[in-house]
Each structure stands twice: as structure tokens, then as C-alpha cells.
Amino acid sequence: MIVGIISIISAIVNIIAGAGVLNVEGLPDKFDVGYIIVAIGSLIAAVLYFKFGGDVRSGAVSGKVTILATFVKVVGIVTIISGIFTIIGGAISEYFDPYGGVITLIFGLIIYYCGTKIDDGKQTTGDKIIWVLLLIAFILEIIGSLIMCIAFPIGTITGICGLIIYIYMLMLLFDPEVKSAMNM
């Protein structure tokens, strides 16, 4: 939930920056509709992360395998949304590449598909492959969060939140129940 709140605040700041209200290095100093569109996509993504955190906290999403699968699906949906909004915003803004949005969209579809395979009740070789890919992804996210904590003073809070989330997800991945469900 904390990551969702921080992400919501960040997206709102980016919407304001896109409106030309902020004149901070690296942010637009003029009204930029494309930048605002991409920031709205970030806001929608942040709300989804916040909702997922709330669902886990309230018990609406429970069970180790279900939490992992739902997290991966949420990441997939968020990536899809980011891709779509980057395509639209990039088409009319100088700050974003619409082709990068296409790659992000495709990557999001793959992530979402993997999330659906985690809790489909079948134990296949594909589950083993997904388990290994998640292991690699979570380790990379932990490294990225550490770098964010150290290298970017403004990103320290986001980095700490990322560390907490991805260390938890990594531990969840090694849980015997999850390993069994994923044919490991």
C-alpha cells in the first residue's frame, strides 16, 4: 500500500509537471499533453498497486500461491497500461518514444500470461520456467531497488519500498507450498 501511495503522489507531481506548472530539470516547463497522458497512465498503475496492497492486507487476496500469482498479474496489467499510455503520449510528446511503449505493452502481456499460469492448478514444465524467470526478475528488482536507495536520494523511499516488496516476493517464491504448486 505504501508503494501505491508513493506512486500516486509521484504520478500527480508528473501530471502537474506536464501541465507546465513545475520547472524542474528533466521535467517539461511547458504544457505537454503527451507527458500528462503518460503520467495519467502512471496514476492508474499506482492506484492498481494500492488496491492490490489493500486486498492483501484485508485478506481478500490470501494464500501464498494466490498472492504471488495476483502480484505477477497486477505487474502485467500495470505494464500493459504503461505501454498503452506511453504509446499514446509518445505519439504527441517529445519526451517519450511510442515504440518503447509497444515493447512495454508486449512485455506486459507476457507477464500477465505468466501470472495466469502460476495458479492455474496445473504443474507443467512451463511452471518451472516461470519460477526461474521470477527468481531472476525478483533478484534484478532487488538490485535495482538497492541502486535506487544509494544512487538517487529522491528515490530512496521508493527503493526501500521496492526492497521490501521484492525480498518478500523472493521469500514467497522459495516457500515449499509455492514451489510445489509450481512443480519445483
ZIHUNOR-V532070 format. One record per helix or strand. SS is the DSSP state (@ for helix, = for strand). FROM is the first residue (numbers start at 1). LEN is the number of residues. Records with the same first field share a line. If there is no record, write none. Layout:
SS: FROM-LEN + FROM-LEN
This chain:
@: 2-17 + 33-26 + 64-29 + 98-21 + 125-27 + 153-21 + 176-6
